[in-house]
Amino acid sequence: MTLSQFNTTNSYSTDAAFQTDCLAIHNAILAVGLVQTADVGQISFPSLTRSVANNASGYIIYAFSDALQATYPVYIKIEYGAGTANYTQLGLWVTVGFATNGAGVITGNSQTSRIALPSAQTNVLTPGGVSGSTSRLTASIMLFNGYPNYLSIWFSVERLQSTAGADTSQGIVLAYAQHGAGASSISGSQVVYYSGYQPPPTTALGSLMPNQPAGTTWVVGANTGTGPILPLGFGAHPCIQGGLLYFQGDISAQSIPSISVYGTPHNYLALGAAPSSLTNFNASAGILARWD
């Protein structure tokens, strides 16, 4: 596993500033083991221009490069663009699937999720990181921007796991969260199978954490409350490795605890204030992003 860190500004008074942020994310994705495809029409970062609100400026298609890729390929199309305001917020569109037409279109079974910062404190250098391997991409972008709301983008794409934590050929999962203010915060997941009927996306991240009504706080005393994120397709699959849920009262925002998943310890970064869709599930919930 590899972690590639970078900084972004989320302030795009010029095309050059927008190019710099997008290129930093792109380089980090390649650094952890994914590869860029040869699809025509992809971004040339030196000529990338800003877009108006809620529009993409261009795309890159990435592919896994693990042993399963030859027979069970995974492609990830990331469209780089603007959030809900012109030139001041980053917007991403993430599409996952199993084939491309060679010209930037993911074909066959696929799923797209829009992940964008709805509001942010701009002109501030903020950290980000991509954790991954040849068969997983976990991106945490614009971290801790706009304290104390901790606006950020997190998403993870990985193969469905076995009960032992090994990659399988069943399909993939896209899990995501957009931290923002009130209703603008979202989280969810989508399982995409290689064949057969496709389940609808969920608007929450399934977990084994205890449910608690919004507006109340879960207290776990001396124990640290964390829970696995379970991909919900036709039934619950074994947990993803790119993120966990946690009780915010147990782990301080921006701390990096070591937590065992499938019997192996890994570093996870506590993202702080959670999307409203998570707090509806549990008022104390937050996201731990894989950070190694």
Long-range contacts (C-beta under 8 A, 24 or more apart in sequence): 1-32, 1-131, 1-132, 1-133, 1-136, 1-266, 1-290, 1-292, 2-31, 2-32, 2-33, 2-131, 2-132, 2-133, 3-32, 3-129, 3-130, 3-131, 3-267, 3-291, 3-292, 4-28, 4-29, 4-31, 4-32, 4-129, 4-130, 5-127, 5-128, 5-129, 6-127, 6-128, 6-129, 6-130, 7-125, 7-126, 7-127, 7-128, 8-90, 8-125, 8-126, 8-128, 8-141, 8-142, 9-122, 9-123, 9-124, 9-125, 9-126, 10-88, 10-89, 10-90, 10-117, 10-120, 10-122, 10-124, 10-126, 10-142, 10-145, 11-88, 11-122, 11-123, 11-124, 12-50, 12-82, 12-87, 12-88, 13-87, 15-48, 15-49, 15-50, 18-48, 18-49, 18-50, 18-57, 18-87, 19-45, 19-46, 19-48, 21-90, 22-48, 22-80, 24-128, 25-78, 25-80, 25-128, 25-130, 25-139, 25-141, 26-60, 28-128, 28-129, 28-130, 28-139, 29-62, 29-78, 29-130, 29-132, 29-137, 29-139, 30-62, 31-130, 32-130, 32-131, 32-132, 32-133, 32-137, 33-65, 33-132, 33-133, 33-134, 33-135, 34-62, 34-63, 34-64, 34-65, 34-76, 34-132, 34-134, 34-137, 35-62, 35-63, 35-65, 36-60, 36-61, 36-62, 36-63, 37-61, 37-62, 37-63, 37-75, 37-100, 38-102, 39-100, 39-102, 39-103, 39-104, 40-102, 40-103, 40-104, 41-103, 41-104, 42-104, 43-80, 48-80, 50-82, 50-86, 50-87, 51-81, 51-82, 52-82, 52-86, 52-87, 53-82, 53-83, 53-84, 53-85, 53-86, 54-81, 54-82, 54-83, 54-84, 54-91, 54-116, 55-81, 55-82, 55-91, 56-80, 56-81, 56-91, 56-93, 57-81, 57-82, 59-93, 59-104, 61-100, 61-104, 61-106, 62-137, 64-134, 64-135, 64-159, 65-134, 66-133, 66-134, 66-135, 66-167, 68-135, 68-159, 68-167, 68-169, 69-134, 69-135, 71-169, 72-98, 72-159, 72-169, 72-194, 73-98, 73-99, 74-98, 74-135, 74-157, 74-159, 74-172, 75-99, 75-100, 75-106, 76-137, 76-157, 77-104, 77-106, 82-116, 83-116, 83-117, 83-118, 83-120, 84-116, 84-117, 84-118, 84-119, 84-184, 85-119, 88-120, 88-122, 89-116, 89-117, 89-118, 89-119, 89-120, 89-122, 90-116, 90-117, 90-141, 90-142, 90-153, 91-115, 91-116, 91-117, 92-116, 92-141, 92-153, 92-155, 94-155, 94-157, 94-174, 94-176, 96-157, 96-172, 96-174, 96-190, 96-192, 97-192, 98-192, 98-194, 109-192, 109-193, 109-194, 109-195, 109-198, 110-192, 111-174, 111-190, 111-192, 111-198, 111-201, 113-155, 113-174, 113-176, 113-188, 113-190, 113-201, 115-153, 115-155, 115-176, 115-178, 115-186, 116-153, 116-178, 117-142, 117-145, 117-151, 117-152, 117-153, 117-178, 117-180, 118-151, 118-178, 118-180, 118-181, 118-184, 118-185, 119-146, 119-151, 119-180, 119-181, 119-184, 120-145, 120-146, 120-151, 121-145, 121-146, 121-147, 121-151, 129-269, 129-289, 129-291, 131-242, 131-289, 131-290, 131-291, 131-292, 135-159, 135-167, 136-241, 136-242, 137-242, 138-241, 138-242, 138-243, 138-289, 138-290, 140-269, 140-271, 140-289, 140-291, 143-269, 143-271, 144-253, 144-254, 144-272, 148-272, 148-273, 149-179, 149-180, 149-181, 149-273, 150-179, 150-253, 150-271, 150-272, 150-273, 151-179, 151-180, 151-181, 152-179, 152-271, 153-177, 153-178, 153-179, 154-179, 154-243, 154-271, 154-287, 154-289, 156-240, 156-241, 156-242, 156-243, 156-290, 157-242, 158-240, 158-241, 158-242, 160-191, 160-231, 160-233, 160-237, 160-238, 161-237, 161-238, 161-239, 161-240, 161-241, 161-262, 162-238, 163-238, 164-262, 165-238, 165-241, 165-261, 165-262, 165-263, 165-264, 169-194, 170-194, 170-237, 171-233, 173-231, 173-233, 173-237, 173-240, 175-205, 175-229, 175-231, 175-240, 175-242, 175-243, 177-205, 177-271, 177-274, 177-275, 177-278, 177-287, 178-275, 179-271, 179-272, 179-273, 179-274, 179-275, 180-275, 182-276, 183-276, 185-274, 185-275, 185-276, 185-277, 185-278, 186-275, 186-277, 187-274, 187-275, 187-277, 187-278, 187-287, 188-277, 189-229, 189-231, 189-232, 191-231, 191-232, 191-233, 191-237, 193-233, 199-232, 199-233, 199-234, 202-232, 203-277, 204-277, 204-278, 204-280, 204-281, 205-229, 205-243, 205-245, 205-278, 205-281, 205-287, 206-230, 206-231, 206-232, 206-236, 207-245, 207-281, 207-285, 209-245, 209-247, 209-281, 209-282, 209-285, 210-282, 211-281, 211-282, 212-282, 212-283, 212-284, 213-283, 214-279, 214-280, 214-283, 215-283, 216-283, 217-249, 217-283, 217-284, 218-247, 218-249, 218-282, 218-283, 218-284, 219-249, 220-247, 220-249, 220-250, 223-250, 224-250, 224-251, 224-257, 225-250, 225-284, 226-250, 226-251, 226-259, 226-288, 228-261, 241-266, 241-290, 242-289, 242-290, 243-268, 243-287, 243-288, 243-289, 243-290, 244-268, 244-287, 244-288, 245-278, 245-282, 245-285, 245-286, 245-287, 245-288, 246-270, 246-285, 246-286, 246-287, 246-288, 247-282, 247-284, 247-285, 247-286, 248-272, 248-273, 248-274, 248-284, 248-285, 248-286, 249-284, 251-286, 251-288, 253-286, 256-291, 257-288, 259-288, 266-290, 266-292, 267-291, 267-292
